[in-house]
Amino acid sequence: MRDAQRTGAGGAMAEEPAAPAHDTRESARLREALVQKLSHEATLRDPRITAALRAVPRHVFVPEASVEHSYQDTVVPVKYADDELLSTLSQPSAIVVMLEQLQVGEGMRVLEVGTGTGYNAALLAELVGPHGRVTTVDIDEDLTRRAREALRSVGYAAVNVHTGDGFDGAADGAPYDRIELSAATPVISPAWTEQLVDGGLLVGPINVKGLPFLTPAFRKHGTRLVAESMRACSFLSLRGSAAAAGATFRLPVRPKLRFVWESPDEFPAGVLTRVFRQKRQVRDEVPIAWGAAAYVLLTNADAFVTEAGDGRVRGISLLDRKSESLASIMTSSDGWGTAGVVVYGGNGAHTRLAASIDEWAKRGRPAVEALQLTAVPAPGPERLGPGEYLVRKPYYDLIASYDTPR
Ligand SMILES: C[S@@+](CC[C@H](N)C(=O)[O-])C[C@H]1O[C@@H](n2cnc3c(N)ncnc32)[C@H](O)[C@@H]1O
């Protein structure tokens, strides 16, 4: 999709095309520097995405930030309510990773959930070209209004910007060849799978047992979705129906915590209450890789995440029902496990936790990218194949495996 302002402004005889009104030599230079940086880091490999990144003037979408800031590889905060961050312009490297997973071709119909500033929608418009169609939806009207204006100002007026809860998709533009979630979700919405063509891709961060960064590219095969690639990206969470659908529990004995429980068994409120009344001990820190954190959670049915009131992950916990003990790897902004291990009850859970991390090391320290995920309509199968683990969720269960896909 070419922009008349950009292509029309340069005279045929000029040595260098003149910069369009919204662009200056400085913004063009900073944009190119960002492209070079992402290319050198090998984040940016696809020439079509490179061309899109060069074409879209990112700074126009975040007038609140300096031009320098808008071209750094960082998140730009866009909207707060009280102290809560409601919208951001995502980090360029995370945007590129997801666009690579999305494999957008010319002429495709694409839905984005989470318009924000409209910048990513402009990149999608570049990728689908003049014969494709981009629909994007955000839950906040002030954001869609501003995104529409920014898109129009730089030549992407053809993007359909809707206001609504993206959990319902956008039926108007359906069916879609690609659906991209620009915010994290605890559940897969049935509307997304209905509005996606068979063989289409759904890409976005899915919270799996409370882990906030797993980003699969799901290919739709009839009623199931099979992940073709898995990356790690950190995004804001969806508000609205998706947030309400997540399986979190509370316990009076720990009123400030939310427990994300997505195991096949019932939430063990009774055992946990007894365990939390036992003596609390703090053991040494065990800094662990993201891959290990995911492994412990997914391969142990009695493993779960605890979140603080603000939604931050506080710890990854393992319950040992037999010894009525619990071990929690506490996290901090320095990484997983950097805040020590908290133990309640005897050593049972702590020993199992250490054994699970050892097992991860013995299996070759699989990174999150090695994880296979398949989503099946809930309730999923009662019986699983060897090496498979079930994550129970509303609408779609997940079958996780570190071996070959089913
Ligand atoms: C990380 S920002 C998206 C950044 C955006 N793609 C861009 O290029 O600027 C996530 C966005 O999701 C929106 N959002 C949150 N919950 C939503 C929902 N249920 N439906 C649609 N959008 C939602 C937020 O308002 C926020 O603007």
Ligand as a Chemical Component Dictionary entry (heavy atoms), coordinates in Angstrom:
data_LIG
# 
_chem_comp.id                   LIG 
_chem_comp.type                 NON-POLYMER 
_chem_comp.pdbx_formal_charge   0 
_chem_comp.three_letter_code    LIG 
# 
loop_
_chem_comp_atom.comp_id 
_chem_comp_atom.atom_id 
_chem_comp_atom.alt_atom_id 
_chem_comp_atom.type_symbol 
_chem_comp_atom.charge 
_chem_comp_atom.model_Cartn_x 
_chem_comp_atom.model_Cartn_y 
_chem_comp_atom.model_Cartn_z 
_chem_comp_atom.pdbx_ordinal 
LIG C1  C1  C 0  -0.007  -3.271 23.350 1  
LIG S1  S1  S 1  -1.359  -2.273 22.920 2  
LIG C2  C2  C 0  -1.422  -2.472 21.174 3  
LIG C3  C3  C 0  -0.430  -1.677 20.390 4  
LIG C4  C4  C 0  -0.871  -1.473 18.959 5  
LIG N1  N1  N 0  -0.931  -2.684 18.199 6  
LIG C5  C5  C 0  -0.047  -0.416 18.265 7  
LIG O1  O1  O 0  0.477   -0.668 17.175 8  
LIG O2  O2  O -1 0.052   0.685  18.815 9  
LIG C6  C6  C 0  -2.762  -3.265 23.392 10 
LIG C7  C7  C 0  -4.072  -2.637 23.047 11 
LIG O3  O3  O 0  -5.101  -3.581 23.287 12 
LIG C8  C8  C 0  -6.266  -2.850 23.627 13 
LIG N2  N2  N 0  -7.233  -3.748 24.235 14 
LIG C9  C9  C 0  -7.297  -4.180 25.504 15 
LIG N3  N3  N 0  -8.336  -5.001 25.666 16 
LIG C10 C10 C 0  -8.973  -5.078 24.477 17 
LIG C11 C11 C 0  -10.107 -5.770 24.004 18 
LIG N4  N4  N 0  -10.811 -6.580 24.800 19 
LIG N5  N5  N 0  -10.454 -5.634 22.712 20 
LIG C12 C12 C 0  -9.735  -4.832 21.886 21 
LIG N6  N6  N 0  -8.652  -4.151 22.275 22 
LIG C13 C13 C 0  -8.268  -4.272 23.545 23 
LIG C14 C14 C 0  -5.745  -1.757 24.533 24 
LIG O4  O4  O 0  -6.649  -0.688 24.627 25 
LIG C15 C15 C 0  -4.427  -1.402 23.872 26 
LIG O5  O5  O 0  -4.579  -0.307 23.030 27 
# 
loop_
_chem_comp_bond.comp_id 
_chem_comp_bond.atom_id_1 
_chem_comp_bond.atom_id_2 
_chem_comp_bond.value_order 
_chem_comp_bond.pdbx_ordinal 
LIG C1  S1  SING 1  
LIG S1  C2  SING 2  
LIG S1  C6  SING 3  
LIG C2  C3  SING 4  
LIG C3  C4  SING 5  
LIG C4  N1  SING 6  
LIG C4  C5  SING 7  
LIG C5  O1  DOUB 8  
LIG C5  O2  SING 9  
LIG C6  C7  SING 10 
LIG C7  O3  SING 11 
LIG C7  C15 SING 12 
LIG O3  C8  SING 13 
LIG C8  N2  SING 14 
LIG C8  C14 SING 15 
LIG N2  C9  SING 16 
LIG N2  C13 SING 17 
LIG C9  N3  DOUB 18 
LIG N3  C10 SING 19 
LIG C10 C11 SING 20 
LIG C10 C13 DOUB 21 
LIG C11 N4  SING 22 
LIG C11 N5  DOUB 23 
LIG N5  C12 SING 24 
LIG C12 N6  DOUB 25 
LIG N6  C13 SING 26 
LIG C14 O4  SING 27 
LIG C14 C15 SING 28 
LIG C15 O5  SING 29 
# 
